[in-house]
Amino acid sequence: MSKFVEKQTVISGVGQSDVGRRLFRDPLELTLDACLAAIADAGLTTKDIDGVATYPGPMSVPPGFSGAGVVDVQDALRLELGWWSGGIESPGQLGSVINACLAVAAGLANHVLCFRSVWEGSAQGSQGRSAVMPGGGGGSFRASGFMEWTLPFAAPSAAPWIALMAQRHFYEFGTTREQLGQIPLTARKNAALNPKAIYTDPMTMEDYLNVRMISTPLSLYDCDVPCDGGTAVIVSHVDSIPDLRRPPIHVEAVGTALRGRPSWDQFDDLTTMANRDAGAQLWGRTDLTPQDVDIAEMYDGFSFIALTWLEAMGFCGHGEGGAFVEGGQNIARDGGVLPLNTHGGQLSAGRLHGYGFLHEACTQLWGEGDARQVPGNPEVGVACAGGGPLAGALLLTTHR
């Protein structure tokens, strides 16, 4: 048996609820829709589920950031659990899935239901984004921790924090807005083939360059789209493969490392973030290399984060992300050397907060992407989520 325990686990099923800008549906209902779809997709029943994992768990602030916690789902589905976990401190939004892999490999559970649901679109309602941000919805708010230093400067969200990092990358490596713009342009082109995507209208480079700025150098189209929706995946033990509906997706390696300061603004290299550490650890846990990867589903809460993931995962050198995406050919869904965010990412398909990337990676590896399916039967993919001091990555394969 390999010392890398994640190799004992597979993704056996995925599921997703309706996804929309503002669905105004009960968030637990969306969560359960996704969970039941994933269980059925694996060919299992609720009786087979003996583990649950989620990120971030139940939260009322900020509004819409969490649709349900472990207890809500366990009670609604009457699950009998051998292991469960949920919490905000995690190596990226996919940390809950990685935790599930470790629990399954340790024998604490055989089939873990992992889920993430949001209803930020409905929570925002007809108001602006500030309605769901700390200090932006009226009333009193007492800042603590990191917010003590950012909120007085009207920086309650990650947009200005990530903009500072992007600006540093531009300064050090000559990265340009035209280069960065290829990431949202590629996402929008892919979203046009995704029936669940929020924004599907064509976008040109002129559109991108002329839209309003949010925090230099990030414009509106560099920022993800708040939405409503639930996503779920099932992590199972490799020994259960004969009981599954179809050949599963193998978890080849994971990356969770954090070797810099756990800070948004005091990390040792703002142009890399914790993505650097998670990527390096992942490649130390497998014999595969970046050249083996067929598809990349990479967190784009802001377009610059996806750029740093391309560098952190070794698809180009540090500082070479701008040149790698320039022109868009390298990251194109059809004919690119590394198709990127084939469902439209969070920039166009909607902010499903990490889980949407893993869902899409499995969909592509199973060959079920329909109109957006990457040609050539992809066999190896990565799903990466997080930014700043939070980062987690999974390397997935159709066979071992």
Residue pairs with C-beta under 8 A, 6 or more apart in sequence:
1 8
2 8
4 253
4 285
4 286
5 101
5 102
5 105
5 106
6 98
6 101
6 102
6 105
6 251
6 252
6 253
6 254
6 285
7 238
7 250
7 251
7 252
7 253
7 400
8 104
8 105
8 237
8 238
9 100
9 101
9 104
9 105
9 235
9 236
9 237
9 238
9 250
9 251
10 235
10 236
10 237
10 238
10 240
10 241
10 244
10 248
10 249
10 250
10 251
11 233
11 234
11 235
11 236
11 248
11 249
11 251
11 358
11 362
11 396
12 41
12 42
12 43
12 44
12 111
12 234
12 235
12 236
12 240
12 244
12 245
12 248
13 38
13 39
13 40
13 41
13 42
13 43
13 44
13 233
13 234
13 244
13 245
14 37
14 38
14 41
14 231
14 232
14 233
14 234
14 358
14 359
14 362
14 363
15 33
15 34
15 35
15 36
15 37
15 38
15 39
15 40
15 41
15 231
15 232
15 233
16 34
16 37
16 196
16 229
16 230
16 231
16 232
16 356
16 359
17 30
17 31
17 33
17 34
17 37
17 117
17 229
17 230
17 231
18 25
18 30
18 33
18 196
18 228
18 229
19 196
19 197
19 198
19 227
19 228
19 229
19 349
19 350
19 352
20 121
20 198
20 227
20 228
20 229
21 121
21 198
21 225
21 226
21 227
21 228
21 350
22 121
22 122
22 124
22 125
22 228
23 30
23 119
23 121
23 122
23 228
23 229
24 122
24 228
25 119
25 122
25 228
27 64
27 66
27 67
27 68
27 117
27 118
27 119
27 228
27 230
28 67
28 68
28 72
28 76
30 67
30 117
30 119
30 228
30 229
30 230
31 67
31 68
31 72
31 73
31 115
31 117
31 230
31 232
32 68
32 73
32 76
32 77
32 230
33 230
34 115
34 117
34 229
34 230
34 231
34 232
35 73
35 77
35 113
35 115
35 230
35 232
36 46
36 77
37 232
38 113
38 115
38 232
38 233
38 234
39 45
39 46
39 48
39 49
39 113
39 234
41 234
41 245
42 111
42 234
42 236
42 244
42 245
42 248
43 243
43 244
43 245
43 246
44 111
44 234
44 243
44 244
46 77
46 78
46 79
47 80
48 110
48 111
49 77
49 79
49 81
49 111
49 112
49 113
49 234
50 79
50 80
50 81
50 82
50 83
50 109
50 110
50 111
50 112
51 81
51 82
51 83
51 84
51 100
51 103
51 104
51 108
51 109
51 110
51 111
51 112
51 113
51 235
52 70
52 73
52 74
52 79
52 81
52 84
52 85
52 86
52 112
52 113
52 114
52 115
53 70
53 84
53 85
53 86
53 96
53 97
53 99
53 100
53 103
53 112
53 113
53 114
53 115
53 235
54 68
54 69
54 70
54 73
54 85
54 86
54 96
54 114
54 115
54 116
55 86
55 87
55 88
55 90
55 93
55 94
55 95
55 96
55 116
55 353
55 354
56 65
56 66
56 86
56 87
56 88
56 90
57 66
57 69
57 70
57 86
57 87
57 88
58 66
58 68
58 69
58 71
58 72
58 86
59 65
59 66
59 88
61 134
62 123
62 132
62 133
62 134
63 120
63 123
63 124
63 131
63 132
63 137
64 118
64 119
64 120
64 121
64 122
64 123
64 124
64 132
64 226
64 228
65 118
65 120
65 132
66 117
66 118
67 117
67 118
67 119
67 230
68 115
68 117
68 230
69 86
70 84
70 85
70 86
73 79
73 113
73 115
74 81
74 84
79 113
81 109
82 108
82 109
83 103
83 108
83 109
83 112
85 96
85 99
85 100
85 103
86 96
90 96
90 99
90 390
90 392
91 98
91 256
91 257
91 258
91 274
91 278
91 386
91 390
91 391
91 392
92 256
92 274
92 278
92 299
92 354
92 384
92 385
92 386
92 390
92 391
92 392
92 393
93 116
93 299
93 353
93 354
93 355
93 385
93 386
93 390
93 392
94 354
94 355
94 357
94 358
94 383
94 384
94 385
94 386
94 392
94 393
94 394
95 256
95 390
95 392
96 114
96 116
97 114
97 233
97 235
97 355
97 358
97 392
97 394
98 254
98 256
98 392
98 394
100 109
100 112
100 114
100 235
101 235
101 251
101 254
103 109
103 112
104 110
104 111
104 112
104 235
104 236
104 237
105 237
110 236
110 237
110 240
111 234
111 235
111 236
111 237
111 240
112 234
112 235
112 236
113 232
113 234
114 232
114 233
114 234
114 235
114 355
115 230
115 231
115 232
115 233
115 355
116 230
116 231
116 232
116 352
116 353
116 354
116 355
117 229
117 230
117 231
118 226
118 227
118 228
118 229
118 230
118 351
118 352
118 353
119 228
120 132
120 226
120 227
120 228
120 351
121 226
121 227
121 228
122 228
123 131
123 132
124 131
124 132
124 226
125 131
129 136
129 157
129 226
130 136
130 137
130 156
131 137
132 226
133 156
133 157
134 141
134 143
134 147
134 151
134 156
135 141
135 143
135 151
135 156
136 156
141 151
143 151
143 152
146 263
146 264
146 265
147 156
149 265
150 156
150 160
150 161
153 160
154 160
155 161
158 264
158 301
158 302
158 387
158 388
159 214
159 215
159 218
159 223
159 302
160 215
161 264
161 265
161 388
162 218
162 301
162 302
162 304
162 305
162 387
162 388
163 214
163 215
163 216
163 217
163 218
163 302
163 304
164 265
164 270
165 270
165 271
165 273
165 304
165 308
166 175
166 180
166 217
166 218
166 302
166 304
167 216
167 217
168 270
168 271
169 175
169 271
169 304
169 307
169 308
169 319
169 321
169 322
170 176
170 217
172 271
172 319
173 271
173 319
173 320
173 322
174 322
175 307
175 321
175 322
176 322
177 208
177 209
177 217
177 219
178 205
178 209
178 326
179 321
179 322
179 323
179 325
179 326
180 217
180 222
180 303
180 304
180 307
180 322
180 325
181 205
181 208
181 209
181 221
181 303
182 325
182 326
182 327
182 328
182 331
183 300
183 303
183 306
183 307
183 325
183 331
183 340
183 341
183 345
183 347
184 203
184 208
184 221
184 222
184 300
184 303
184 347
184 348
185 203
185 204
185 205
185 208
185 328
186 325
186 328
186 331
186 332
186 333
186 340
186 341
187 300
187 340
187 341
187 344
187 345
187 347
187 348
187 349
188 199
188 200
188 201
188 202
188 203
188 344
188 347
188 348
189 202
189 203
189 333
190 333
190 341
190 342
190 343
190 344
190 345
190 348
190 372
191 197
191 198
191 199
191 200
191 343
191 344
191 345
191 348
191 349
192 200
192 202
192 344
193 333
193 370
193 371
193 372
194 200
194 343
194 344
194 349
194 372
196 229
196 343
196 349
196 350
197 343
197 344
197 348
197 349
197 350
198 225
198 227
198 348
198 349
198 350
199 225
199 344
199 348
200 344
200 348
203 221
207 221
208 219
208 221
209 219
211 219
211 220
211 221
212 219
212 220
213 219
213 220
214 220
214 222
214 223
218 302
218 303
218 304
221 303
221 347
222 302
222 303
222 304
222 347
223 301
223 302
223 347
224 300
224 301
224 302
224 345
224 346
224 347
224 350
224 351
225 346
225 347
225 348
225 349
225 350
225 351
226 350
226 351
227 350
227 351
227 352
229 350
229 352
231 352
231 355
231 356
231 358
231 359
232 355
233 355
233 358
233 359
233 362
235 251
236 244
236 248
238 250
241 247
241 248
246 366
247 398
247 399
249 361
249 362
249 365
249 366
249 396
249 397
249 398
250 396
250 397
250 398
250 399
250 400
251 394
251 395
251 396
252 286
252 288
252 380
252 395
252 396
252 397
252 400
253 282
253 283
253 285
253 286
253 288
253 394
253 395
254 282
254 285
254 392
254 393
254 394
254 395
255 277
255 278
255 279
255 280
255 281
255 282
255 283
255 285
255 391
255 392
255 393
255 394
256 278
256 281
256 391
256 392
257 274
257 277
257 278
257 280
257 281
258 274
258 277
258 278
258 389
258 391
259 277
260 267
260 268
260 269
260 274
260 276
260 277
260 389
261 267
261 268
261 389
262 389
263 388
263 389
264 388
264 389
267 273
267 274
267 388
267 389
269 276
271 308
271 318
271 319
272 308
272 311
272 312
272 318
273 305
273 308
273 312
273 387
273 388
273 389
273 391
274 386
274 387
274 388
274 389
274 390
274 391
275 305
275 308
275 309
275 311
275 312
275 313
275 384
275 386
275 387
275 391
275 393
276 308
276 311
276 312
276 318
277 391
278 312
278 384
278 386
278 391
278 392
278 393
279 309
279 312
279 313
279 314
279 384
279 391
279 393
280 312
282 313
282 393
282 394
282 395
283 289
283 290
283 313
283 314
286 395
288 380
288 395
288 397
289 314
290 313
290 314
290 315
292 380
293 313
293 315
293 338
293 380
293 381
293 382
293 395
294 339
294 374
294 376
294 378
294 379
294 380
294 381
295 338
295 339
295 342
295 361
295 364
295 365
295 374
295 378
295 380
295 381
295 382
296 309
296 310
296 313
296 315
296 331
296 338
296 339
296 340
296 341
296 381
296 382
296 384
297 340
297 341
297 342
297 343
297 345
297 357
297 358
297 360
297 361
297 364
297 381
297 382
297 383
297 384
298 305
298 306
298 309
298 310
298 313
298 340
298 341
298 345
298 357
298 382
298 383
298 384
299 305
299 306
299 309
299 346
299 354
299 357
299 384
299 385
299 386
299 387
300 306
300 341
300 345
300 346
300 347
301 346
301 351
301 353
301 387
302 387
303 347
305 387
306 340
306 341
306 345
307 321
307 322
307 325
308 321
308 387
309 384
309 393
310 316
310 321
310 324
310 325
310 338
310 340
311 317
311 318
311 319
311 320
311 321
312 384
312 391
313 382
313 384
313 393
315 324
315 338
316 323
316 324
324 330
324 331
325 331
329 335
329 336
330 336
330 337
330 338
331 338
331 339
331 340
332 339
333 339
333 342
333 372
333 374
334 374
334 375
335 375
339 374
339 378
341 347
341 357
341 360
342 360
342 364
342 369
342 372
342 374
343 349
343 356
343 360
343 363
343 369
343 372
344 350
345 356
345 357
346 352
346 353
346 356
349 356
350 356
352 359
353 385
354 385
354 386
355 385
357 383
357 384
357 385
358 383
358 385
358 394
360 369
360 383
361 381
361 382
361 383
361 394
361 396
362 396
363 369
364 373
364 374
364 378
364 381
365 378
365 379
365 381
365 396
365 397
365 398
366 398
367 373
367 377
379 397
379 398
379 399
380 395
380 396
380 397
380 398
381 395
381 396
381 397
382 393
382 394
382 395
382 396
383 393
383 394
383 396
384 391
384 392
384 393
384 394
385 391
385 392
385 393
386 392
